Amino acid sequence: MKATYDTIGTTYNLTRKADPYLTERLIYHLQPQVHNLYLDIGCGSGNYTHQLQRRGFTCIGIDPSTTMLEKAKQKNASIDWRMGTAENTGLPTESIQGVTAFLTIHHWTDITQGMKELSRVLQKKGRIVIFTSTPLQMKNYWLHHYFPKMLADSITQMPTLTSITKAMKNAGIEIVTTAPYFIQPDLQDQFLYCGKHDPTLYFNQHIRNGISSFSSLANKEEVLQGLKNLKKDIRHTYIDNIISSYKNNLGDYLFIVGRKK
């Protein structure tokens, strides 16, 4: 993960910005208190960490990428930014009241160890809010039609909901709730399925560069051919039927909320 985000981190903030709605949902599920300390694990360039801090909550941001952390420091020098991973935060035991993990869990090297470490640093009854996509959800992305190998490789690296909840329970974290998220047309954070409603977004190279599936997993030839086919289908209005064929009620991403016992 470090090498990937050291590479894409240079232009990451051009297209990856904290989405207001997702920020509010993070806060809703986290239930933070002003005088407590919170950890944003895999914070990247600190977009959501910064938003939490702006709302009066004290945060630590941890990420393994030096490039991302430098971007984060430029955004907000008052936040405690640290090098580290979910498996090894370097934080004292029971020093954190809550944890957010936004689109990062698929980059952890060991989900079981990661959950144990986060449970260790969490205080009792502290919450962890994970935002991710599951393999089951990703199988319903219309991107499969144009970038099948890229999506298959992306799905392979995504932990299943079963594996996530098992790792949480083994770490002493009980599941509070799960809540699906459907991509909104006004989404401001341009992650993988940002173009669900507007396929033309994928023609923007900056957007593709900010998405690890495109920038690190994808085959260049497949991407070029997929974009060519996508452009043709938009021109001939076939794209509406293709998108419609992938409609489902599972949600595109998922909030998983846990609480340490």
TIFIDO-327269 format. One record per residue (C-alpha): residue number from 1; residue in one letter; y negated, x, z. Coordinates in nm, 4 decimals. Layout:
N
<rec seq="NUM" type="A" north="Y" east="X" up="Z"/>
...
END
This chain:
261
<rec seq="1" type="M" north="0.0000" east="0.0000" up="0.0000"/>
<rec seq="2" type="K" north="-0.2434" east="0.2804" up="0.0900"/>
<rec seq="3" type="A" north="-0.2281" east="0.4375" up="-0.2567"/>
<rec seq="4" type="T" north="-0.2673" east="0.0989" up="-0.4243"/>
<rec seq="5" type="Y" north="-0.5796" east="0.0028" up="-0.2327"/>
<rec seq="6" type="D" north="-0.7290" east="0.3516" up="-0.2384"/>
<rec seq="7" type="T" north="-0.7252" east="0.3034" up="-0.6169"/>
<rec seq="8" type="I" north="-0.8500" east="-0.0541" up="-0.6514"/>
<rec seq="9" type="G" north="-1.0799" east="-0.0315" up="-0.3509"/>
<rec seq="10" type="T" north="-1.3594" east="0.1298" up="-0.5533"/>
<rec seq="11" type="T" north="-1.4440" east="-0.1989" up="-0.7317"/>
<rec seq="12" type="Y" north="-1.2711" east="-0.4434" up="-0.4956"/>
<rec seq="13" type="N" north="-1.5867" east="-0.6056" up="-0.3612"/>
<rec seq="14" type="L" north="-1.7049" east="-0.7049" up="-0.7074"/>
<rec seq="15" type="T" north="-1.4613" east="-0.9964" up="-0.7107"/>
<rec seq="16" type="R" north="-1.3079" east="-1.0167" up="-0.3635"/>
<rec seq="17" type="K" north="-1.5439" east="-1.1980" up="-0.1303"/>
<rec seq="18" type="A" north="-1.4797" east="-1.4058" up="0.1791"/>
<rec seq="19" type="D" north="-1.4360" east="-1.7672" up="0.0735"/>
<rec seq="20" type="P" north="-1.6348" east="-2.0027" up="0.3038"/>
<rec seq="21" type="Y" north="-1.3636" east="-2.2679" up="0.3219"/>
<rec seq="22" type="L" north="-1.0857" east="-2.0178" up="0.3952"/>
<rec seq="23" type="T" north="-1.3055" east="-1.8498" up="0.6549"/>
<rec seq="24" type="E" north="-1.3502" east="-2.1819" up="0.8332"/>
<rec seq="25" type="R" north="-0.9757" east="-2.2497" up="0.8221"/>
<rec seq="26" type="L" north="-0.9046" east="-1.9070" up="0.9693"/>
<rec seq="27" type="I" north="-1.1418" east="-1.9830" up="1.2560"/>
<rec seq="28" type="Y" north="-0.9969" east="-2.3312" up="1.3001"/>
<rec seq="29" type="H" north="-0.6428" east="-2.1966" up="1.3379"/>
<rec seq="30" type="L" north="-0.7400" east="-1.8900" up="1.5424"/>
<rec seq="31" type="Q" north="-0.9489" east="-2.0881" up="1.7947"/>
<rec seq="32" type="P" north="-1.1477" east="-1.7771" up="1.8943"/>
<rec seq="33" type="Q" north="-1.3722" east="-1.7474" up="2.1978"/>
<rec seq="34" type="V" north="-1.6995" east="-1.5557" up="2.1864"/>
<rec seq="35" type="H" north="-1.6212" east="-1.3132" up="2.4700"/>
<rec seq="36" type="N" north="-1.2711" east="-1.2137" up="2.3525"/>
<rec seq="37" type="L" north="-1.1532" east="-0.9391" up="2.1151"/>
<rec seq="38" type="Y" north="-0.9770" east="-1.0097" up="1.7845"/>
<rec seq="39" type="L" north="-0.7857" east="-0.7963" up="1.5367"/>
<rec seq="40" type="D" north="-0.7966" east="-0.8315" up="1.1589"/>
<rec seq="41" type="I" north="-0.4838" east="-0.6464" up="1.0489"/>
<rec seq="42" type="G" north="-0.4808" east="-0.5214" up="0.6890"/>
<rec seq="43" type="C" north="-0.8534" east="-0.5935" up="0.6836"/>
<rec seq="44" type="G" north="-0.9150" east="-0.4254" up="0.3471"/>
<rec seq="45" type="S" north="-1.2858" east="-0.3972" up="0.2792"/>
<rec seq="46" type="G" north="-1.3569" east="-0.6222" up="0.5761"/>
<rec seq="47" type="N" north="-1.4725" east="-0.9384" up="0.4044"/>
<rec seq="48" type="Y" north="-1.3178" east="-1.1803" up="0.6534"/>
<rec seq="49" type="T" north="-1.3635" east="-0.9467" up="0.9515"/>
<rec seq="50" type="H" north="-1.7339" east="-0.9395" up="0.8729"/>
<rec seq="51" type="Q" north="-1.7519" east="-1.3182" up="0.8532"/>
<rec seq="52" type="L" north="-1.5814" east="-1.3563" up="1.1903"/>
<rec seq="53" type="Q" north="-1.8251" east="-1.1085" up="1.3423"/>
<rec seq="54" type="R" north="-2.1204" east="-1.2940" up="1.1892"/>
<rec seq="55" type="R" north="-2.0070" east="-1.6058" up="1.3718"/>
<rec seq="56" type="G" north="-2.0250" east="-1.4247" up="1.7040"/>
<rec seq="57" type="F" north="-1.6656" east="-1.3073" up="1.7488"/>
<rec seq="58" type="T" north="-1.5906" east="-0.9426" up="1.8342"/>
<rec seq="59" type="C" north="-1.3419" east="-0.7858" up="1.5932"/>
<rec seq="60" type="I" north="-1.1435" east="-0.4723" up="1.5213"/>
<rec seq="61" type="G" north="-1.0456" east="-0.4120" up="1.1602"/>
<rec seq="62" type="I" north="-0.7367" east="-0.2017" up="1.0870"/>
<rec seq="63" type="D" north="-0.6237" east="-0.0859" up="0.7435"/>
<rec seq="64" type="P" north="-0.4304" east="0.2142" up="0.6041"/>
<rec seq="65" type="S" north="-0.6703" east="0.2681" up="0.3115"/>
<rec seq="66" type="T" north="-0.9595" east="0.5091" up="0.3669"/>
<rec seq="67" type="T" north="-1.1355" east="0.3726" up="0.0579"/>
<rec seq="68" type="M" north="-1.1196" east="0.0175" up="0.1887"/>
<rec seq="69" type="L" north="-1.2428" east="0.1195" up="0.5308"/>
<rec seq="70" type="E" north="-1.5385" east="0.3038" up="0.3814"/>
<rec seq="71" type="K" north="-1.6333" east="-0.0157" up="0.1970"/>
<rec seq="72" type="A" north="-1.5933" east="-0.2085" up="0.5213"/>
<rec seq="73" type="K" north="-1.8214" east="0.0304" up="0.7119"/>
<rec seq="74" type="Q" north="-2.0893" east="-0.0084" up="0.4454"/>
<rec seq="75" type="K" north="-2.0699" east="-0.3855" up="0.4913"/>
<rec seq="76" type="N" north="-2.0910" east="-0.3845" up="0.8708"/>
<rec seq="77" type="A" north="-2.1214" east="-0.0652" up="1.0739"/>
<rec seq="78" type="S" north="-2.1103" east="-0.2527" up="1.4060"/>
<rec seq="79" type="I" north="-1.7422" east="-0.3449" up="1.3696"/>
<rec seq="80" type="D" north="-1.4740" east="-0.1105" up="1.5065"/>
<rec seq="81" type="W" north="-1.2916" east="-0.0042" up="1.1879"/>
<rec seq="82" type="R" north="-0.9712" east="0.1949" up="1.2350"/>
<rec seq="83" type="M" north="-0.6954" east="0.3528" up="1.0308"/>
<rec seq="84" type="G" north="-0.3566" east="0.2029" up="1.1053"/>
<rec seq="85" type="T" north="-0.0854" east="-0.0393" up="1.0038"/>
<rec seq="86" type="A" north="0.0748" east="-0.3565" up="1.1349"/>
<rec seq="87" type="E" north="0.3697" east="-0.1448" up="1.2468"/>
<rec seq="88" type="N" north="0.1478" east="0.1026" up="1.4325"/>
<rec seq="89" type="T" north="-0.1941" east="-0.0254" up="1.5371"/>
<rec seq="90" type="G" north="-0.2597" east="0.2368" up="1.8034"/>
<rec seq="91" type="L" north="-0.4091" east="-0.0324" up="2.0292"/>
<rec seq="92" type="P" north="-0.3369" east="-0.0770" up="2.4013"/>
<rec seq="93" type="T" north="-0.0806" east="-0.3344" up="2.5113"/>
<rec seq="94" type="E" north="-0.2171" east="-0.6885" up="2.5517"/>
<rec seq="95" type="S" north="-0.5677" east="-0.5809" up="2.4509"/>
<rec seq="96" type="I" north="-0.6235" east="-0.8411" up="2.1775"/>
<rec seq="97" type="Q" north="-0.6709" east="-1.2163" up="2.2171"/>
<rec seq="98" type="G" north="-0.5904" east="-1.3052" up="1.8558"/>
<rec seq="99" type="V" north="-0.4877" east="-1.1627" up="1.5183"/>
<rec seq="100" type="T" north="-0.5678" east="-1.2564" up="1.1596"/>
<rec seq="101" type="A" north="-0.3566" east="-1.1300" up="0.8692"/>
<rec seq="102" type="F" north="-0.5095" east="-1.2358" up="0.5383"/>
<rec seq="103" type="L" north="-0.2974" east="-1.1677" up="0.2255"/>
<rec seq="104" type="T" north="-0.1526" east="-0.8532" up="0.3768"/>
<rec seq="105" type="I" north="0.1944" east="-0.9307" up="0.5093"/>
<rec seq="106" type="H" north="0.3633" east="-0.8529" up="0.1760"/>
<rec seq="107" type="H" north="0.2343" east="-0.4955" up="0.2023"/>
<rec seq="108" type="W" north="0.3905" east="-0.4266" up="0.5431"/>
<rec seq="109" type="T" north="0.6760" east="-0.1787" up="0.5315"/>
<rec seq="110" type="D" north="0.8730" east="-0.3500" up="0.8099"/>
<rec seq="111" type="I" north="0.7908" east="-0.7101" up="0.8937"/>
<rec seq="112" type="T" north="1.0121" east="-0.7094" up="1.2044"/>
<rec seq="113" type="Q" north="0.8430" east="-0.4028" up="1.3497"/>
<rec seq="114" type="G" north="0.5023" east="-0.5324" up="1.2416"/>
<rec seq="115" type="M" north="0.5470" east="-0.8552" up="1.4354"/>
<rec seq="116" type="K" north="0.6761" east="-0.6704" up="1.7416"/>
<rec seq="117" type="E" north="0.3712" east="-0.4439" up="1.7353"/>
<rec seq="118" type="L" north="0.1283" east="-0.7332" up="1.6987"/>
<rec seq="119" type="S" north="0.3048" east="-0.9177" up="1.9786"/>
<rec seq="120" type="R" north="0.2721" east="-0.6072" up="2.1951"/>
<rec seq="121" type="V" north="-0.1057" east="-0.5866" up="2.1529"/>
<rec seq="122" type="L" north="-0.1537" east="-0.9646" up="2.1834"/>
<rec seq="123" type="Q" north="-0.2319" east="-1.1154" up="2.5205"/>
<rec seq="124" type="K" north="-0.0150" east="-1.4023" up="2.6390"/>
<rec seq="125" type="K" north="-0.0953" east="-1.7261" up="2.4557"/>
<rec seq="126" type="G" north="-0.2901" east="-1.5217" up="2.2003"/>
<rec seq="127" type="R" north="-0.2765" east="-1.6563" up="1.8457"/>
<rec seq="128" type="I" north="-0.1852" east="-1.4954" up="1.5149"/>
<rec seq="129" type="V" north="-0.2984" east="-1.6567" up="1.1888"/>
<rec seq="130" type="I" north="-0.1259" east="-1.5426" up="0.8715"/>
<rec seq="131" type="F" north="-0.2478" east="-1.6392" up="0.5258"/>
<rec seq="132" type="T" north="0.0061" east="-1.5647" up="0.2548"/>
<rec seq="133" type="S" north="0.1984" east="-1.7109" up="-0.0359"/>
<rec seq="134" type="T" north="0.5719" east="-1.7630" up="-0.0224"/>
<rec seq="135" type="P" north="0.8203" east="-1.6940" up="-0.3050"/>
<rec seq="136" type="L" north="0.8885" east="-2.0679" up="-0.3255"/>
<rec seq="137" type="Q" north="0.5202" east="-2.1412" up="-0.3803"/>
<rec seq="138" type="M" north="0.4743" east="-1.8598" up="-0.6312"/>
<rec seq="139" type="K" north="0.7563" east="-1.9898" up="-0.8497"/>
<rec seq="140" type="N" north="0.5202" east="-2.2770" up="-0.9308"/>
<rec seq="141" type="Y" north="0.2324" east="-2.0608" up="-1.0576"/>
<rec seq="142" type="W" north="0.1667" east="-2.1240" up="-1.4269"/>
<rec seq="143" type="L" north="0.1065" east="-1.7491" up="-1.4567"/>
<rec seq="144" type="H" north="0.4845" east="-1.7244" up="-1.5067"/>
<rec seq="145" type="H" north="0.4345" east="-1.8573" up="-1.8573"/>
<rec seq="146" type="Y" north="0.2233" east="-1.5563" up="-1.9593"/>
<rec seq="147" type="F" north="0.3191" east="-1.2756" up="-1.7217"/>
<rec seq="148" type="P" north="0.6842" east="-1.3392" up="-1.6277"/>
<rec seq="149" type="K" north="0.7795" east="-0.9879" up="-1.5203"/>
<rec seq="150" type="M" north="0.4620" east="-0.9371" up="-1.3199"/>
<rec seq="151" type="L" north="0.5200" east="-1.2621" up="-1.1330"/>
<rec seq="152" type="A" north="0.8868" east="-1.1817" up="-1.0777"/>
<rec seq="153" type="D" north="0.7941" east="-0.8426" up="-0.9307"/>
<rec seq="154" type="S" north="0.5239" east="-1.0040" up="-0.7175"/>
<rec seq="155" type="I" north="0.7687" east="-1.2593" up="-0.5815"/>
<rec seq="156" type="T" north="1.0191" east="-0.9862" up="-0.4974"/>
<rec seq="157" type="Q" north="0.7756" east="-0.8209" up="-0.2577"/>
<rec seq="158" type="M" north="0.6758" east="-1.1460" up="-0.0831"/>
<rec seq="159" type="P" north="0.8489" east="-1.2264" up="0.2476"/>
<rec seq="160" type="T" north="1.0009" east="-1.5730" up="0.2627"/>
<rec seq="161" type="L" north="0.8781" east="-1.8263" up="0.5153"/>
<rec seq="162" type="T" north="1.2177" east="-1.8007" up="0.6844"/>
<rec seq="163" type="S" north="1.1932" east="-1.4226" up="0.7212"/>
<rec seq="164" type="I" north="0.8362" east="-1.4441" up="0.8535"/>
<rec seq="165" type="T" north="0.9128" east="-1.7089" up="1.1144"/>
<rec seq="166" type="K" north="1.2307" east="-1.5267" up="1.2186"/>
<rec seq="167" type="A" north="1.0371" east="-1.2023" up="1.2710"/>
<rec seq="168" type="M" north="0.7724" east="-1.3894" up="1.4702"/>
<rec seq="169" type="K" north="1.0259" east="-1.5622" up="1.6945"/>
<rec seq="170" type="N" north="1.2138" east="-1.2355" up="1.7540"/>
<rec seq="171" type="A" north="0.8831" east="-1.0831" up="1.8640"/>
<rec seq="172" type="G" north="0.8196" east="-1.3598" up="2.1139"/>
<rec seq="173" type="I" north="0.5727" east="-1.5520" up="1.8976"/>
<rec seq="174" type="E" north="0.6298" east="-1.9256" up="1.8692"/>
<rec seq="175" type="I" north="0.5259" east="-2.1160" up="1.5575"/>
<rec seq="176" type="V" north="0.2362" east="-2.3523" up="1.6240"/>
<rec seq="177" type="T" north="0.1977" east="-2.4931" up="1.2748"/>
<rec seq="178" type="T" north="0.2089" east="-2.4206" up="0.9029"/>
<rec seq="179" type="A" north="-0.0507" east="-2.5581" up="0.6625"/>
<rec seq="180" type="P" north="-0.0398" east="-2.5354" up="0.2818"/>
<rec seq="181" type="Y" north="-0.3518" east="-2.4413" up="0.0888"/>
<rec seq="182" type="F" north="-0.4186" east="-2.5580" up="-0.2667"/>
<rec seq="183" type="I" north="-0.6559" east="-2.3452" up="-0.4778"/>
<rec seq="184" type="Q" north="-0.9997" east="-2.5052" up="-0.4984"/>
<rec seq="185" type="P" north="-1.2138" east="-2.4857" up="-0.8140"/>
<rec seq="186" type="D" north="-1.4990" east="-2.3217" up="-0.6207"/>
<rec seq="187" type="L" north="-1.2839" east="-2.0445" up="-0.4674"/>
<rec seq="188" type="Q" north="-1.4974" east="-1.7330" up="-0.4141"/>
<rec seq="189" type="D" north="-1.2192" east="-1.4863" up="-0.3280"/>
<rec seq="190" type="Q" north="-1.0611" east="-1.3915" up="-0.6587"/>
<rec seq="191" type="F" north="-0.7016" east="-1.3212" up="-0.5517"/>
<rec seq="192" type="L" north="-0.3887" east="-1.3693" up="-0.7633"/>
<rec seq="193" type="Y" north="-0.3921" east="-1.7433" up="-0.8360"/>
<rec seq="194" type="C" north="-0.7723" east="-1.7748" up="-0.8433"/>
<rec seq="195" type="G" north="-0.7550" east="-1.8901" up="-1.2061"/>
<rec seq="196" type="K" north="-0.5310" east="-2.1885" up="-1.1368"/>
<rec seq="197" type="H" north="-0.8039" east="-2.4265" up="-1.2573"/>
<rec seq="198" type="D" north="-0.9940" east="-2.1788" up="-1.4772"/>
<rec seq="199" type="P" north="-0.7591" east="-1.9556" up="-1.6795"/>
<rec seq="200" type="T" north="-1.0526" east="-1.7727" up="-1.8404"/>
<rec seq="201" type="L" north="-1.1035" east="-1.5835" up="-1.5123"/>
<rec seq="202" type="Y" north="-0.8091" east="-1.3598" up="-1.6046"/>
<rec seq="203" type="F" north="-0.9960" east="-1.2260" up="-1.9058"/>
<rec seq="204" type="N" north="-1.2319" east="-1.0533" up="-1.6626"/>
<rec seq="205" type="Q" north="-1.0985" east="-0.7018" up="-1.6082"/>
<rec seq="206" type="H" north="-1.2819" east="-0.6674" up="-1.2775"/>
<rec seq="207" type="I" north="-1.0937" east="-0.9698" up="-1.1454"/>
<rec seq="208" type="R" north="-0.7611" east="-0.8274" up="-1.2639"/>
<rec seq="209" type="N" north="-0.8464" east="-0.4893" up="-1.1116"/>
<rec seq="210" type="G" north="-0.9010" east="-0.6541" up="-0.7732"/>
<rec seq="211" type="I" north="-0.5552" east="-0.8143" up="-0.7773"/>
<rec seq="212" type="S" north="-0.2692" east="-0.5815" up="-0.6827"/>
<rec seq="213" type="S" north="-0.0191" east="-0.7694" up="-0.9009"/>
<rec seq="214" type="F" north="-0.2262" east="-0.6951" up="-1.2106"/>
<rec seq="215" type="S" north="-0.3508" east="-0.3516" up="-1.1080"/>
<rec seq="216" type="S" north="-0.0285" east="-0.2068" up="-0.9638"/>
<rec seq="217" type="L" north="0.2786" east="-0.4141" up="-1.0568"/>
<rec seq="218" type="A" north="0.2046" east="-0.5326" up="-1.4081"/>
<rec seq="219" type="N" north="0.3169" east="-0.3723" up="-1.7312"/>
<rec seq="220" type="K" north="0.0124" east="-0.3049" up="-1.9481"/>
<rec seq="221" type="E" north="0.1796" east="-0.4352" up="-2.2645"/>
<rec seq="222" type="E" north="0.2867" east="-0.7580" up="-2.0944"/>
<rec seq="223" type="V" north="-0.0651" east="-0.8156" up="-1.9647"/>
<rec seq="224" type="L" north="-0.2235" east="-0.7599" up="-2.3062"/>
<rec seq="225" type="Q" north="0.0254" east="-0.9889" up="-2.4781"/>
<rec seq="226" type="G" north="-0.0026" east="-1.2490" up="-2.2034"/>
<rec seq="227" type="L" north="-0.3807" east="-1.2542" up="-2.2306"/>
<rec seq="228" type="K" north="-0.3546" east="-1.2856" up="-2.6079"/>
<rec seq="229" type="N" north="-0.1186" east="-1.5826" up="-2.5753"/>
<rec seq="230" type="L" north="-0.3360" east="-1.7364" up="-2.3064"/>
<rec seq="231" type="K" north="-0.6449" east="-1.7121" up="-2.5241"/>
<rec seq="232" type="K" north="-0.4593" east="-1.8773" up="-2.8109"/>
<rec seq="233" type="D" north="-0.3330" east="-2.1615" up="-2.5915"/>
<rec seq="234" type="I" north="-0.6825" east="-2.2233" up="-2.4536"/>
<rec seq="235" type="R" north="-0.8218" east="-2.2343" up="-2.8061"/>
<rec seq="236" type="H" north="-0.5599" east="-2.4876" up="-2.9171"/>
<rec seq="237" type="T" north="-0.5811" east="-2.6816" up="-2.5844"/>
<rec seq="238" type="Y" north="-0.2116" east="-2.6233" up="-2.5105"/>
<rec seq="239" type="I" north="-0.3059" east="-2.4745" up="-2.1761"/>
<rec seq="240" type="D" north="-0.3598" east="-2.8148" up="-2.0127"/>
<rec seq="241" type="N" north="0.0015" east="-2.9154" up="-2.0736"/>
<rec seq="242" type="I" north="0.1296" east="-2.5802" up="-1.9497"/>
<rec seq="243" type="I" north="-0.0742" east="-2.5991" up="-1.6284"/>
<rec seq="244" type="S" north="0.0318" east="-2.9608" up="-1.5762"/>
<rec seq="245" type="S" north="0.3996" east="-2.8672" up="-1.6041"/>
<rec seq="246" type="Y" north="0.3669" east="-2.6431" up="-1.2983"/>
<rec seq="247" type="K" north="0.2100" east="-2.9028" up="-1.0674"/>
<rec seq="248" type="N" north="0.3784" east="-2.9372" up="-0.7281"/>
<rec seq="249" type="N" north="0.3109" east="-3.0462" up="-0.3715"/>
<rec seq="250" type="L" north="0.4140" east="-2.7233" up="-0.1959"/>
<rec seq="251" type="G" north="0.0683" east="-2.5692" up="-0.1958"/>
<rec seq="252" type="D" north="-0.0329" east="-2.2408" up="-0.3568"/>
<rec seq="253" type="Y" north="-0.0700" east="-2.0422" up="-0.0333"/>
<rec seq="254" type="L" north="0.0165" east="-2.1016" up="0.3290"/>
<rec seq="255" type="F" north="-0.1356" east="-2.0642" up="0.6742"/>
<rec seq="256" type="I" north="0.1249" east="-1.9717" up="0.9347"/>
<rec seq="257" type="V" north="-0.0011" east="-2.0008" up="1.2897"/>
<rec seq="258" type="G" north="0.1803" east="-1.8501" up="1.5859"/>
<rec seq="259" type="R" north="0.1176" east="-1.8076" up="1.9581"/>
<rec seq="260" type="K" north="0.2589" east="-1.5437" up="2.1896"/>
<rec seq="261" type="K" north="0.4686" east="-1.6998" up="2.4636"/>
END
